[in-house]
């Protein structure tokens, strides 16, 4: 893939984390409070079932358990853990812990896929983490052990999900939307029993709740995850993982616009640093220089007498 084409693909893939950055605003303003399992289930399951009902491509054979694993990592467990961390960790601490996700991808890609760790990758990881700290940190914050563990586990889930999705690929003949539907259905089914046991169904939903759930199920799940899985197919795993750092940038901007939150100079610097890290991670490795073409050596003829001139005035064919 050429550099310009990779940057274009990265830009399209980056729309997914941008949409996810609006999830916090939608959750706090439109959804029923304190229902992370319900939000995860409604976000994933209806859209996935609709996709599979229309496209009629179902996983079979080895892809039955692969779809379950990928759906759990990429959607079910990840979203639940992320909601738990957001509820228990104030001041953007969850986002700071989640910033270790590209580092986990960097290590896993080297161990499982044989990708070479280059110095720009390490620099990009450091810049990305530093940028997130500048963007979301709000002075001293109380650390909750359960929240920290949830955020760290969510980062690991996302990293492993990216690597396995890249490693296993997509089955031949299966469309991108069907593949996305597998993830959504699997992730939703994993969370559904926990939602029924620990939260139960809501007694009623008002119009803002319906609008919020519809947004999460369409833009926040079907569209965004289709773009995300498309990017995983076409981009290096590490490049995709850094695009997720765009989510806190969008969340911060939306908080400033709609919730009258501050947007300081340090936050601007943090956003710029994150963008620089993302661009650095998209840079493809330099190709080794091609050896210059050299003419073949002149033939040497062992002859005791005078060399014979054959086929031309230069003494060789």
N, C-alpha and C positions, 0 to 999 in steps of 0.2 A: 504494500500500500504506500503510495506516495505521501510526502509530508502534507501537502495541501489537502489531499483527500482524507488523511487521518484527522487533520484539524476539523474538517467539516463533519466527519463522523463523530468526533468528540463533542462538537457543538450540539449536534442533534441528540446525542446520548445525554448530554448535560441538562437537557430539558427535564429529564426524569427527576434528578435531585432538586431542580428548581421547583417543580410541582410539589415534591415532598416537603420542601421548605414552607409551604403554605399549610401543611397539616396541623401545625401547632395552633395557628390562628383559627382554622376551621374547627378544631377540637374544642378550644376554649370558648369560642363565640357561638357555635351552632349545635354542638352535640350534647347529649345528656352528660352531666358531670360524673366523674369517678366510675367510668365504665370502659376501661381499656380493652377488655376481652370482647365486649360487644362491638366496639369500634373496629377491632381487628377482624372479627368474623364477618361483619357486614361489609367491610372494605374488600375482603377477598372473595368470599363464597358466591354471592349473587352474580358478580361479573364473570367469574370463572365458569359457573354453570351455564350462563347465557352463551358464552363463547363456544363451549363444547356442544351445547344443544344445536347451535346453528351450523357449526363446522363438522361435527360428528367424527372427530379424530380423537380416539381414546388411547391412552398408553397401554401397551401390551408387553408381555414377556419381562425382560430385565428392566424395562422402563416403568413398570408398576412400582417397584421399590425405589428406583432412581427419582421418579417424580415425587414420591413421598418425602424422600430425603431433601431434595432441592426445595420443595414447597415449604418444608419445615424450617430449613435454614434461611431461605431468602425472604419468607413472608411470615409464616406462623410464629415461630419462636422469636425471630428478630423484632417484629412489631410489638409483640407482647412485652418483651424485655425492654424495648425502647420506651413504651408507655410507663412501665414501672419505674424506670430510671428518671423519666421526666417528672413523675409525681413526687419522687422522694429526694431529688437532688436540685437545690435551688441554684440560681445564678449562672446557668449555662455550664455547670460542672459536667453534666451528662455529655454535652457536645464536646467538651475537652477530652473526656475519656474516650469517646468514640473516634477521636482523631488518631488513635493508635491503629485504626483499621488498615490504612495503607501499609504500615510497617509489617503487620501480620501477613498481608498479601505478598509483600516483598519477600518475606522469609519462606512462605509456603510455595510461592512460584519457583523459588530457587530449589527447594527440596523435592517438590513433586513433579515439576514440569521442566526442570533443568534450565530455567531462565538465569542469565548471568546478572549478578548484582553489580551495577555500575555506580560510580561516585555521584552522578547527577541524581540517581534514584534516592540515595541516602540524604543528599542535600534537600531534595524535594520533600522527603518525609519530615525532616526537621523544620523546614519552612512552613509546611502545612500545619503541623502541630502548634508552632509558635503563632501563626496567623489566627488559628481558632481561639487560642488563649486571649490574644489581643481583642478579638471580636466579641467574645461572649463573657469573659470573666468580669465579675462585679465585686471586687474587693474580697473580704474574708467570707467564706461560706462554710456552713456546717456540713460535714461529710457523713452521709448515712451509709453504713456498711452494705446493707441490702441494695441500695441504689447504685453504689459503686460497682458491686458485683454484677448487677443487672446490666449496667452500661458496658462494662468490660466484656461480658458474655455476648451481648448484642453485637459488639464490634467483631468478636471472633466468629459469631454466626455469619455475619455479612461477608467477612473475609473468606471463610471456608466455602460459603455459597458461591462467591464469585469464582473461586479456583475450580470447584467441582463443575460448575456450569460451563466454564471454559474447557476443562479437561474432558468431560463427557460429550460436549457438543450437543447438537440437536439431531434427532433421528432423521435419516434420509426420508424424504417425502412428507415430512410433517411441517406444516406451516408455522410461521412465527406466532400468530395469534392462538393457534391450538396449543403450542408449547407454553405460551403465557397462561392459557386457561388451565393447563395441568398444574402449574405452580399455584395458581390462585385457589383452585379447588382443594388441592392437597393441603395448602396452608390453612385454609378456612376449616376444613374437616378436622385438622389436628386441634385447633383452638375451640371448636364448637362445644365439645363435651365439657371443657373447663368453664366456658362461659355459662352454660346451663346450670352447672353445679354451684359456681361461686358467685355469679351475678344474677342469673335468671333473665327472663325476657322483660323488657320494660312494659309497664302497664299502659302507657300511651306515648305517642310521639306527636310533637307539634310541628308546624310548618318549617321552622328553622332546623329542627332535627332531620326532617326528610331531605331538605336541601343539602345539609351537611353530609349526610350518608350518601346521597346521590353523587355529590362531588367526589367523595372518597372512592366510591366504587367505580366511577367512570374515569375521570382524569387522574385521580390519585392511585388507581390500581391498574385498570386495563390498559390505558394509553401509556402511562409512565413505565410500567413494567415491560410492556412490549418494546419501548424504546431502550430500556435498560438491557434487556436480554439481546437485542439486536447489537448494541454496543459491545457487550461481552463477546459476541461471536467475532466481531470485526477488529477489535482493538486489543492490545496487550492487557493482561489482567491488571497490572499495576496502574496503567493509564486510566482504566475504568474506575478503579478504587479511589483515585484522587478526585474524580468528578463528584463523588458524594460529598466532598467538602464544600461544594456550592450550596448545599442545603441550609447551613446556618447563616450564610450571607443573605439568602432570600428571606429566611425567617426574621432576621434582624431588620431588614428593610421594611417588611410588612408590619412588624411591630412598631416601627417609627411612624409609618404612614397611618395605620389604622388604630393604634393603641396609645399614641402619644408617648412612646418610649424614646429615650435619648439615643443619639447617634453621634458619638464623640469622635475627636480626631484619631484617638487610638483605635477605635473601631474601623475607621476608614483605612488606616494603615494596615490593620489586621486583614481586612478584605483584600487589599492590594497584594499583601504577602501571600494569601491563599491563592489568588489568581495566578501569581507568579509561580507558585509551587505546582499548580495544575498544569500550566503551560510547560514547565520544565519536565514534568512527568510524561507529557505527550510527545516529547522530542524523541524521534526514533534513533536507534544507535547508528553511529557513523559507519558507513560501509568501508571495508578495507580497500585500499587503493588497488586498482587493477594493474597487473604487471604490464609494462610496455612491451608491445610486440617487437621482437627482435628477428632480423632475417636469419634464415637457416645458415649454418656454417658452410663455407665453401668446401666442396669435396676434394679430398686429397688423394691423388693417384700415385701409387708407388710405381715408378718407371725409371729404369736405368738410363734411358735415352731422353731425347728431347720430347716434351709433352706434345701429344697430338691435339690439334684444334678440330673439334667436332661440333657441327651444328651452329656455329656462330663465331663472331670475331672476338668474344670475351673469353674464350678458352674453355667454357663448360656449357652445358645445355641450359 
